[in-house]
């Protein structure tokens, strides 16, 4: 994985036009707040929504959350969104309906111009690529590698399912979601999301099971549409303390054996090899990064 990725477990959507949600969003515990200019904002309100971004940033970030802005896809809306969203305090843009690497590259060119004009750090604003149709899915690997600004990749379940004419059920989504993980991992960026429905966000047990399975499959973080989901995402996308302790013991045992010139290493009754230890090192790195983020 690249070493410049954000440390996220949960990203919570907040319609930038909903003053109450903007005011209280920072108190929900999400690692990032997504100020939404897209689906949660009616067409008649989009112009007003853009004017609210600058005022919303200090409110949603006051407890340390990163700020992400989800922008629209039609180019005429997107360019206006970029003009409003490329401002100090925004960590990343969520690009919607990405269907080609060329789309990402064109947005990156506009963002670079805006950074230069506004005295912002060159390349500082990152991208999350949201693939939402079949055309984009068959280019997902190229999209994941299309620009250094991309730090995360996600498949939009509902839009993708509608585009291909299927129900947004785990059975049908398993293959495209798994491919999203592979494409993200190959590019060294974060696979974001989970496999399952979030229609009933009040069923915490069911949601936890979905997220736990998704983490085992390789996802690193996900977005929430309701505050009730945030705590579950934070817990399930954090390494368990016992898992971290075991990983640390494994690494120590392997390193000691390697230093002694041993080719085979036994650890707690099992043989371990390079891929197993690499996974352990990844667990420890994630735990360290999360401790730094939350001040633990």
Buried (B, 14 or more C-beta within 10 A) or exposed (E): BEEEBBBBBBBBBBBBBBEEBBEBBBEBBBBBBBBBBBBBBEEEBBEEBBEBBBEBBEBBBEEEBBBBBBBBBEEEBBEBBBEBBBBEEBBBBBBBBBBBBEBBEEBBEBBBEBBEEEEBEEBBBBBBBBBBBEEBBEBBBBBBBBBEBBBBBBBBBEBBBBBEEEEBEBEBBEEBBBBBBBBBBEBBBBBBBBBBBBEEBEBEEBBBBBBBBBBEBBBBBBBBBEBBBBBBBBBBBBBEEEBBEBBBEBBEBBEEBEEEEEEEBEBEEEEBEEEBBEEBBEBBBBBEBBEEBBEE
